[in-house]
Amino acid sequence: MAELKPCPFCGSTDVGGSQCKIYCYVCNAEIRGETTEQAAVKWNTRALTPAQQHADEMYLCLQEELELIQDAISQLTLKSALFSSVVERIVKDDELLTKARGD
């Protein structure tokens, strides 16, 4: 069986499990499952605090923002390469015109 977290109600570490349930010996809280192992997983699962929920939401938002920034950087890199090739072509054309005029 997995290691059990303290009781979610009283905080006691005096908890145990058998016969498809996990229980607290101090406050008598218990949770049942189809197996003792399943009950242990349920016992160890805690709801997120509002701060944790907010942090998770912010993390997802930041991931989305990062993807947008990475896309923008890719687009700018492509535009920069295109701009550089256009400038190089203009410089070459200018050199050819200068030679053709004999300047």
C-alpha positions as CSV (number, residue, x, y, z in Angstrom):
1,M,0.0,0.0,0.0
2,A,1.2,3.5,-0.7
3,E,2.5,5.7,2.1
4,L,-0.5,7.6,3.6
5,K,-0.7,11.3,4.1
6,P,-1.8,12.7,7.4
7,C,-5.6,12.9,8.0
8,P,-7.1,15.7,5.9
9,F,-9.4,16.6,8.8
10,C,-7.4,16.5,12.0
11,G,-3.8,16.3,10.6
12,S,-3.0,13.1,12.6
13,T,-0.4,10.8,11.2
14,D,-2.1,7.9,13.1
15,V,-3.8,6.5,10.0
16,G,-4.2,3.1,8.6
17,G,-6.0,0.9,6.1
18,S,-7.5,-2.4,5.6
19,Q,-10.6,-4.1,4.0
20,C,-10.9,-1.5,1.2
21,K,-10.8,1.6,3.5
22,I,-8.4,4.1,5.0
23,Y,-9.1,5.6,8.3
24,C,-7.9,8.0,11.0
25,Y,-7.5,6.5,14.5
26,V,-7.9,10.0,16.1
27,C,-11.0,11.5,14.5
28,N,-12.4,8.3,12.8
29,A,-12.5,9.9,9.3
30,E,-12.5,7.2,6.7
31,I,-12.6,6.7,2.9
32,R,-13.5,3.6,1.0
33,G,-12.4,2.2,-2.3
34,E,-12.9,-1.0,-4.3
35,T,-9.5,-2.0,-2.9
36,T,-7.4,-0.7,0.0
37,E,-4.9,0.6,-2.6
38,Q,-7.6,2.6,-4.3
39,A,-8.8,3.9,-1.0
40,A,-5.2,5.0,-0.3
41,V,-5.0,6.9,-3.6
42,K,-8.3,8.7,-2.7
43,W,-7.0,9.4,0.8
44,N,-3.8,10.9,-0.5
45,T,-5.6,13.1,-3.1
46,R,-6.1,16.6,-1.9
47,A,-8.1,19.4,-3.4
48,L,-6.0,22.3,-4.6
49,T,-6.0,25.5,-2.5
50,P,-7.2,28.7,-4.2
51,A,-3.6,29.8,-4.4
52,Q,-2.6,26.5,-6.1
53,Q,-5.5,26.8,-8.5
54,H,-4.4,30.4,-9.3
55,A,-0.8,29.3,-9.8
56,D,-1.9,26.5,-12.2
57,E,-4.0,29.0,-14.2
58,M,-1.2,31.5,-14.4
59,Y,1.2,28.7,-15.5
60,L,-1.1,27.8,-18.3
61,C,-1.5,31.4,-19.4
62,L,2.2,31.9,-19.3
63,Q,2.7,28.8,-21.4
64,E,0.3,30.2,-24.0
65,E,2.0,33.6,-23.9
66,L,5.4,31.9,-24.4
67,E,4.1,30.0,-27.5
68,L,2.8,33.3,-28.9
69,I,6.2,35.0,-28.3
70,Q,8.1,32.0,-29.8
71,D,5.8,32.2,-32.9
72,A,6.4,36.0,-33.1
73,I,10.2,35.5,-32.9
74,S,10.0,32.9,-35.6
75,Q,8.1,35.3,-37.9
76,L,10.5,38.1,-37.1
77,T,13.5,35.9,-37.9
78,L,12.0,35.0,-41.2
79,K,11.2,38.6,-42.0
80,S,14.7,39.7,-40.9
81,A,16.3,37.1,-43.2
82,L,14.1,38.3,-46.1
83,F,14.9,41.9,-45.4
84,S,18.6,41.1,-45.3
85,S,18.4,39.3,-48.7
86,V,16.6,42.3,-50.2
87,V,19.2,44.8,-48.8
88,E,22.0,42.6,-50.2
89,R,20.2,42.5,-53.6
90,I,19.8,46.3,-53.6
91,V,23.5,46.8,-52.7
92,K,24.6,44.5,-55.6
93,D,22.2,46.2,-58.0
94,D,23.6,49.6,-56.9
95,E,27.2,48.3,-57.5
96,L,26.2,47.0,-60.9
97,L,24.6,50.4,-61.8
98,T,27.6,52.3,-60.5
99,K,29.9,50.1,-62.7
100,A,27.6,50.5,-65.7
101,R,27.7,54.3,-65.4
102,G,31.4,54.3,-65.0
103,D,31.3,56.2,-61.7
